[in-house]
Amino acid sequence: MKSTTDSKEYFASIEYIPTATSTNTLLIEQDFANRTVIYTFDQTRGRGRLDRNWITVPNKSLALSVGLRNINIQPIWITAILSVATVNTLEKYGLCTAWIKWPNDIFVGQCKLAGILTESTWKNGKIDKCVAGVGINLNSTAEELDSLITNKAATSVIEQCGKQINLKDFTNDLLENIVKYLVLTESGNISEIKQLWLAKTKLIGEKAEVSEIYKNSPTVSGIIENIDNDGFLYLNDGTNILKIVTGDIRIIL
Ligand code: BTN
């Protein structure tokens, strides 16, 4: 097994596709080699959690998916790796206020800047393929985002930092960070990535509402007490501690 932090050596292949429907779909439908990366700046049918669409401005955003085989950690920690890698890369570009909104979004203030979708297929009771994809708004203007995304507040790196991002450079920097955190968890030990992830989630101790725990589920509210090693979130509603696997979270300020 290769042990390097150089992304060009670490990954079996890194393929740029000028236009793609969904980088996650393209990968999961293939019998890909472990550590395969595909990316595009023009994704036309991006997908998000809960069958939502991930809509982006062509050639102003990154859609990148990493394909892994036979992972020895839970898929939630691959989401965490991409989340922490994204936040670190944003910091390199001068955006230091991005935070991770459990389970899979990157926000600046109350606006979404990036999202992660991790999908797995199983074979003989084990995870066979794990595909984790990240979508990041880089050079999209506020006007472009407003006209495309009407139901939620979105933002981009250019809107936050006021400078144009070189898409290829950003992708290479992100890949270097992804490798760093994949190597960190290679032994199956998630304690370090968990600490880094928790430090950027800003959730523990906060009052929050959680909806869409399942399709159209009632909203529950309470204090977030913990996120455990399986990525479950524990919400104290004043009477019970609710263990939540996924959902849309809103911090009550
Ligand atoms: C979400 O908002 O729920 C997650 C969005 C994830 C979007 C990324 S872009 C790369 C990869 N390909 C997809 O179709 N989705 C993910």
Residues whose N, C-alpha, C, O or C-beta is under 5 A from the ligand:
A	BS01	BTN	S22 T23 N24 R45 G46 R47 G48 R49 W54 A63 L64 G115 I116 L117 G133 V134 G135
